[in-house]
């Protein structure tokens, strides 16, 4: 005899399995994750935006419509001065009841020196300034003359010889200059004006020539000279031109050509004064500095309108 409960057990098991399958089919499917991690799409960062490009600064101009804009200039030069004009000193005195005469020539000679100049613009291209030039050189004088013969009357003895002398100049050249453009980096300046020169010169004192006159007293030589270094002022003029090539906004190099001429007199006690010449042609080159105009003031914003007066509140 078969029991009914045992027959119903397989049927109940099948119904439970079917109902479980139907329940899982109604749920949302869960995405299966693969063994490898899924990569998220890379997000590209936006390229940084650059600000507006800075405008290139305009080239520095030292002229506008032909007018010079710089406030002034400074120059330092090494110079070479060509031969200064020679000058002559004459002396005479009584010797053996006759007159002895001597002529002393101070020849010109070339010499190096230093020049410093500067100026300030006063109107358009016109500037007023001054230059200081210092030059020093040695020289050998040429002495000629005659001495009375101690044995014969009116048969003078011929003299010849020379001695070392020094000459130095410290000149102040007051100059008015006019500046002109040649090219964007080239400037030409022409100038001229009065010159004041302090001259130091070796001068022979009165009857200061020592001689040696051997027998038969036809010819004699200069053996010594009683000299002093005298200083005096010479007055004259100078004119020239200065060229500048700019290396930057304010610094440049250049050359100078100047002709200066001055003259003065050195007194000698009991003898004629000595006319002294100074100056000459000067050529040199060196450093240039330009003083630019002041920068224009930055523009200010629009002025704020005046505030309206407050009306008192009505009671």
Rosetta blueprint (number, residue, H / E / L):
1 X L
2 X L
3 X L
4 X H
5 X H
6 X H
7 X H
8 X H
9 X H
10 X H
11 X H
12 X H
13 X H
14 X H
15 X H
16 X H
17 X H
18 X H
19 X H
20 X H
21 X H
22 X H
23 X H
24 X H
25 X H
26 X H
27 X L
28 X L
29 X L
30 X L
31 X L
32 X L
33 X L
34 X L
35 X L
36 X L
37 X L
38 X L
39 X L
40 X L
41 X L
42 X L
43 X L
44 X L
45 X L
46 X L
47 X L
48 X L
49 X L
50 X L
51 X L
52 X L
53 X L
54 X L
55 X L
56 X L
57 X L
58 X L
59 X L
60 X L
61 X L
62 X L
63 X E
64 X E
65 X L
66 X L
67 X E
68 X E
69 X L
70 X L
71 X L
72 X E
73 X E
74 X E
75 X E
76 X E
77 X E
78 X E
79 X E
80 X E
81 X E
82 X L
83 X L
84 X L
85 X L
86 X L
87 X E
88 X E
89 X E
90 X E
91 X E
92 X E
93 X E
94 X E
95 X E
96 X L
97 X L
98 X E
99 X E
100 X E
101 X E
102 X E
103 X E
104 X E
105 X E
106 X E
107 X L
108 X L
109 X L
110 X L
111 X E
112 X E
113 X E
114 X E
115 X E
116 X E
117 X E
118 X E
119 X E
120 X E
121 X E
122 X E
123 X E
124 X L
125 X L
126 X E
127 X E
128 X E
129 X E
130 X E
131 X E
132 X E
133 X E
134 X E
135 X E
136 X E
137 X E
138 X E
139 X E
140 X E
141 X L
142 X E
143 X E
144 X E
145 X E
146 X E
147 X E
148 X L
149 X L
150 X L
151 X L
152 X L
153 X L
154 X L
155 X L
156 X L
157 X E
158 X E
159 X E
160 X E
161 X E
162 X L
163 X L
164 X E
165 X E
166 X E
167 X E
168 X E
169 X E
170 X E
171 X E
172 X E
173 X E
174 X E
175 X E
176 X E
177 X E
178 X E
179 X E
180 X E
181 X E
182 X E
183 X E
184 X L
185 X L
186 X E
187 X E
188 X E
189 X E
190 X E
191 X E
192 X E
193 X E
194 X E
195 X E
196 X E
197 X E
198 X E
199 X E
200 X E
201 X E
202 X E
203 X E
204 X E
205 X E
206 X E
207 X E
208 X E
209 X E
210 X E
211 X E
212 X E
213 X L
214 X L
215 X L
216 X L
217 X L
218 X L
219 X E
220 X E
221 X E
222 X E
223 X E
224 X E
225 X E
226 X E
227 X E
228 X E
229 X E
230 X E
231 X E
232 X E
233 X E
234 X E
235 X E
236 X E
237 X E
238 X E
239 X E
240 X E
241 X E
242 X E
243 X E
244 X E
245 X E
246 X E
247 X L
248 X L
249 X L
250 X L
251 X E
252 X E
253 X E
254 X E
255 X E
256 X E
257 X E
258 X E
259 X E
260 X E
261 X E
262 X E
263 X E
264 X E
265 X E
266 X E
267 X E
268 X E
269 X L
270 X L
271 X E
272 X E
273 X E
274 X E
275 X E
276 X E
277 X E
278 X E
279 X E
280 X E
281 X E
282 X E
283 X E
284 X E
285 X E
286 X E
287 X E
288 X E
289 X E
290 X E
291 X E
292 X L
293 X L
294 X L
295 X L
296 X L
297 X L
298 X L
299 X L
300 X L
301 X L
302 X L
303 X L
304 X L
305 X L
306 X L
307 X L
308 X L
309 X L
310 X L
311 X L
312 X L
313 X L
314 X L
315 X L
